[in-house]
Amino acid sequence: MTAPIVRSLEELRGMTRDWVRAGERIGVVPTMGALHDGHLSLVAAAEKVCDRVIVTIFVNPKQFNNPEDLANYPRTEHEDARKLERFAVDAVYVPDGDQMYPGGFSTTVSVSGLTDVMDGVHRPGHFEGVATVVAKLFIQSAASDAFFGEKDFQQLQVVRRMARDLDIPITVHGCPTIREIDGLAMSSRNLLLSDRARVKAPILFEEMEKIAEGVTTGGDFAALQAAATRRLEIADFTKVDYLEMRAADDLSLLEAPTRPARLFAAAWLAGVRLIDNIAVEI
């Protein structure tokens, strides 16, 4: 089924107005395009619990702190539309920059605490951009449910807190990370990896698994972290932004998994920044 591509807010609201009036449950899957199986798993999850599904595609300039990164981000609208044909998507919302941020736009949504660590430190302004655009998409879509991947777990928690604090009546669902057969977390940025780098990229996940297994059996996290960082450097990762264990709820730093925890990593390989996270057993 080919879903209609909607480019204006007026047209989108014309559709959702009837759905809301009919009491239908609306799911929204916010994306920046370059869709892969991870995104499509979110669409499938939305189909299971919602009467209507909206997929949004918008490369949000406000969440990029590097202009070159924004310019290089993959844009594959036509391929994305084809990938969505096998799903019962009711609308693909593809606004342009002027539609999302018209002249004089001057509002920013900021979530403190959860954004003061990890990507919030290494990508200044990133989460303000995420929270702002997601708040707008929640309101524009009139959705009752939203679907995000756990691969961007910090983002997921930020969005949940934002919706709760602003009393936006929406349920934010976290869906499992989808991985390639070799363990690499699926990401649109993987398209930027050279063939040689793509072969080495799964080493990040392998090292994270070693740490998680080690701390679960009583190993010292600092020692495991240091050893993993050395092995990543040997494998041509040029920089490790962070490799940390944090509480799953408030992202506070942990030295041992004394409460539900996750291991978070961000590392550079051949000019591409890879992020990942996995649960750590208590």
Secondary structure per residue as TSV (DSSP state, phi and psi in degrees):
chain	resnum	aa	ss	phi	psi
A	1	M	-	360.0	130.5
A	2	T	-	-93.2	117.1
A	3	A	-	-80.9	144.3
A	4	P	-	-66.7	138.4
A	5	I	E	-88.6	122.4
A	6	V	E	-110.7	126.1
A	7	R	-	-111.8	-13.1
A	8	S	-	-118.2	148.6
A	9	L	H	-64.8	-36.2
A	10	E	H	-59.2	-44.8
A	11	E	H	-67.1	-42.0
A	12	L	H	-60.7	-46.3
A	13	R	H	-67.1	-28.9
A	14	G	H	-62.6	-33.6
A	15	M	H	-77.9	-49.5
A	16	T	H	-69.8	-25.8
A	17	R	H	-58.5	-43.1
A	18	D	H	-70.0	-36.8
A	19	W	H	-66.3	-42.9
A	20	V	H	-64.6	-42.0
A	21	R	H	-61.8	-34.1
A	22	A	T	-81.8	-1.6
A	23	G	T	75.6	22.3
A	24	E	-	-81.6	150.2
A	25	R	-	-88.8	122.9
A	26	I	E	-109.2	126.8
A	27	G	E	-108.1	140.8
A	28	V	E	-122.5	136.7
A	29	V	E	-119.2	96.4
A	30	P	E	-76.7	129.6
A	31	T	E	-139.9	169.3
A	32	M	-	-110.5	21.2
A	33	G	S	81.4	-161.7
A	34	A	-	50.2	52.3
A	35	L	-	-66.0	140.1
A	36	H	-	-131.7	-174.9
A	37	D	H	-63.1	-25.0
A	38	G	H	-63.4	-48.3
A	39	H	H	-60.6	-43.7
A	40	L	H	-65.9	-27.7
A	41	S	H	-67.1	-30.5
A	42	L	H	-70.1	-39.8
A	43	V	H	-62.2	-43.5
A	44	A	H	-62.0	-40.2
A	45	A	H	-64.2	-39.9
A	46	A	H	-64.6	-40.7
A	47	E	H	-58.3	-34.9
A	48	K	H	-68.8	-30.7
A	49	V	H	-116.8	-7.0
A	50	C	-	-119.8	152.9
A	51	D	S	-80.7	-31.5
A	52	R	E	-131.0	145.2
A	53	V	E	-130.4	129.8
A	54	I	E	-117.0	126.9
A	55	V	E	-105.2	128.1
A	56	T	E	-105.5	141.0
A	57	I	E	-127.5	110.6
A	58	F	-	-154.1	115.6
A	59	V	-	-79.5	102.3
A	60	N	-	-81.7	108.2
A	61	P	G	-64.2	-24.3
A	62	K	G	-73.2	-13.4
A	63	Q	G	-102.6	9.8
A	64	F	-	-107.6	122.7
A	65	N	S	-95.0	-2.7
A	66	N	-	-122.2	112.1
A	67	P	H	-57.3	-34.3
A	68	E	H	-67.0	-38.3
A	69	D	H	-62.7	-41.6
A	70	L	H	-63.2	-44.4
A	71	A	H	-64.8	-34.4
A	72	N	H	-87.6	-7.2
A	73	Y	S	-63.9	132.3
A	74	P	-	-60.5	136.6
A	75	R	-	-126.9	111.3
A	76	T	-	-137.5	56.1
A	77	E	H	-58.2	-45.4
A	78	H	H	-66.6	-42.1
A	79	E	H	-64.5	-38.1
A	80	D	H	-61.8	-44.4
A	81	A	H	-60.5	-39.8
A	82	R	H	-65.1	-39.9
A	83	K	H	-64.8	-26.2
A	84	L	G	-85.8	-6.3
A	85	E	G	-63.8	-26.6
A	86	R	G	-85.5	3.5
A	87	F	S	-112.7	158.1
A	88	A	-	-87.0	62.1
A	89	V	-	-85.2	130.9
A	90	D	S	-89.0	-23.2
A	91	A	E	-159.9	140.6
A	92	V	E	-111.0	109.1
A	93	Y	E	-91.1	114.8
A	94	V	-	-125.9	76.6
A	95	P	-	-77.7	157.0
A	96	D	-	-96.4	178.8
A	97	G	H	-60.9	-39.2
A	98	D	H	-68.7	-29.9
A	99	Q	H	-69.8	-40.6
A	100	M	H	-80.9	-38.1
A	101	Y	S	-129.4	76.1
A	102	P	-	-65.9	165.6
A	103	G	T	-51.2	134.9
A	104	G	T	87.0	0.2
A	105	F	-	-59.9	127.5
A	106	S	-	-143.4	20.9
A	107	T	-	-108.4	136.2
A	108	T	-	-129.0	135.8
A	109	V	-	-99.6	124.1
A	110	S	-	-124.4	131.1
A	111	V	-	-113.2	111.9
A	112	S	T	-83.1	169.0
A	113	G	T	82.3	-75.3
A	114	L	T	-64.3	-22.1
A	115	T	T	-98.4	5.6
A	116	D	S	-90.6	3.5
A	117	V	S	-130.8	168.9
A	118	M	T	49.0	-118.7
A	119	D	H	-64.6	-24.0
A	120	G	H	-64.3	-29.7
A	121	V	H	-83.3	-44.4
A	122	H	H	-82.9	-16.1
A	123	R	S	-131.0	75.2
A	124	P	T	-54.5	131.6
A	125	G	T	85.0	-10.3
A	126	H	H	-58.6	-51.8
A	127	F	H	-73.6	-25.2
A	128	E	H	-63.1	-41.5
A	129	G	H	-64.3	-41.6
A	130	V	H	-63.7	-51.1
A	131	A	H	-62.4	-37.4
A	132	T	H	-66.3	-50.1
A	133	V	H	-69.2	-37.1
A	134	V	H	-68.2	-40.2
A	135	A	H	-58.3	-43.4
A	136	K	H	-63.8	-43.5
A	137	L	H	-65.9	-37.1
A	138	F	H	-61.2	-45.6
A	139	I	H	-70.0	-43.9
A	140	Q	H	-63.7	-38.7
A	141	S	H	-83.3	-14.2
A	142	A	T	56.0	30.2
A	143	A	-	-73.6	148.3
A	144	S	S	-95.7	-19.7
A	145	D	E	-140.5	143.3
A	146	A	E	-131.1	149.6
A	147	F	E	-128.3	123.1
A	148	F	E	-131.4	149.3
A	149	G	E	-83.2	147.0
A	150	E	G	-73.9	-9.5
A	151	K	G	-57.2	-40.5
A	152	D	G	-97.8	66.6
A	153	F	H	-66.0	-37.9
A	154	Q	H	-63.0	-43.1
A	155	Q	H	-59.4	-43.8
A	156	L	H	-57.1	-45.8
A	157	Q	H	-68.1	-36.6
A	158	V	H	-63.3	-45.2
A	159	V	H	-64.5	-41.5
A	160	R	H	-60.6	-45.5
A	161	R	H	-65.1	-41.7
A	162	M	H	-59.8	-47.8
A	163	A	H	-63.9	-39.6
A	164	R	H	-66.8	-47.0
A	165	D	H	-66.5	-32.1
A	166	L	T	-93.8	6.5
A	167	D	T	56.4	36.9
A	168	I	-	-79.9	121.2
A	169	P	-	-78.0	78.3
A	170	I	-	-145.4	144.4
A	171	T	E	-98.1	123.6
A	172	V	E	-98.9	115.5
A	173	H	E	-97.3	131.6
A	174	G	E	-97.5	126.3
A	175	C	E	-113.2	146.4
A	176	P	-	-58.0	147.4
A	177	T	-	-63.7	134.3
A	178	I	-	-100.0	131.5
A	179	R	B	-118.1	153.5
A	180	E	-	-68.2	167.9
A	181	I	T	-61.3	-25.4
A	182	D	T	-92.0	6.3
A	183	G	S	101.0	-14.9
A	184	L	-	-63.5	128.7
A	185	A	B	-65.2	130.7
A	186	M	-	-64.9	136.6
A	187	S	-	-157.2	145.0
A	188	S	G	-60.7	-29.5
A	189	R	G	-69.2	-18.0
A	190	N	G	-61.2	-23.2
A	191	L	G	-64.1	-19.8
A	192	L	G	-86.6	-9.0
A	193	L	S	-74.4	137.7
A	194	S	-	-69.8	166.1
A	195	D	H	-58.2	-41.7
A	196	R	H	-66.6	-43.3
A	197	A	H	-67.6	-36.1
A	198	R	H	-60.8	-34.8
A	199	V	H	-66.5	-34.5
A	200	K	H	-88.6	-19.1
A	201	A	T	-55.7	-38.2
A	202	P	T	-64.6	-12.4
A	203	I	H	-60.9	-30.5
A	204	L	H	-60.3	-48.2
A	205	F	H	-64.0	-39.7
A	206	E	H	-60.7	-43.4
A	207	E	H	-67.9	-36.1
A	208	M	H	-64.8	-40.0
A	209	E	H	-62.9	-38.1
A	210	K	H	-63.0	-43.1
A	211	I	H	-64.3	-47.7
A	212	A	H	-59.4	-42.5
A	213	E	H	-66.2	-38.6
A	214	G	H	-64.8	-46.8
A	215	V	H	-70.8	-29.5
A	216	T	H	-65.9	-31.4
A	217	T	T	-96.6	16.5
A	218	G	T	95.9	7.4
A	219	G	-	-70.0	158.6
A	220	D	-	-79.5	121.7
A	221	F	H	-62.7	-43.5
A	222	A	H	-59.5	-41.5
A	223	A	H	-67.9	-42.7
A	224	L	H	-64.2	-40.1
A	225	Q	H	-62.6	-46.3
A	226	A	H	-63.8	-42.2
A	227	A	H	-65.6	-41.2
A	228	A	H	-65.2	-40.1
A	229	T	H	-62.5	-41.6
A	230	R	H	-62.0	-43.0
A	231	R	H	-67.6	-34.4
A	232	L	H	-65.7	-39.6
A	233	E	H	-64.6	-39.4
A	234	I	H	-64.3	-31.6
A	235	A	T	-85.2	14.1
A	236	D	T	80.7	12.2
A	237	F	E	-71.7	123.7
A	238	T	E	-83.0	-23.4
A	239	K	E	-159.0	137.7
A	240	V	E	-108.5	109.6
A	241	D	E	-67.6	-43.6
A	242	Y	E	-161.1	152.1
A	243	L	E	-148.6	92.0
A	244	E	E	-135.0	153.9
A	245	M	E	-107.5	127.7
A	246	R	E	-137.5	157.0
A	247	A	E	-65.4	140.4
A	248	A	T	-69.6	-27.5
A	249	D	T	-85.7	-53.3
A	250	D	T	-112.3	5.2
A	251	L	-	62.0	23.8
A	252	S	-	-72.3	147.9
A	253	L	B	-69.5	137.6
A	254	L	-	-126.6	148.1
A	255	E	S	-102.7	-14.5
A	256	A	S	-150.9	151.4
A	257	P	-	-78.4	69.9
A	258	T	S	-84.5	-5.8
A	259	R	S	-151.3	167.7
A	260	P	S	-48.9	122.0
A	261	A	E	-133.5	161.8
A	262	R	E	-137.0	150.0
A	263	L	E	-100.2	127.8
A	264	F	E	-116.6	142.4
A	265	A	E	-144.9	146.5
A	266	A	E	-142.0	126.5
A	267	A	E	-147.9	152.4
A	268	W	E	-100.6	134.8
A	269	L	E	-138.1	117.0
A	270	A	T	52.1	41.3
A	271	G	T	82.4	3.0
A	272	V	E	-113.4	132.3
A	273	R	E	-92.7	118.5
A	274	L	E	-103.9	136.3
A	275	I	E	-123.9	152.9
A	276	D	E	-161.2	163.3
A	277	N	E	-157.9	150.2
A	278	I	E	-141.0	154.1
A	279	A	E	-72.5	147.8
A	280	V	E	-115.1	124.5
A	281	E	-	-68.6	142.4
A	282	I	-	-80.4	360.0
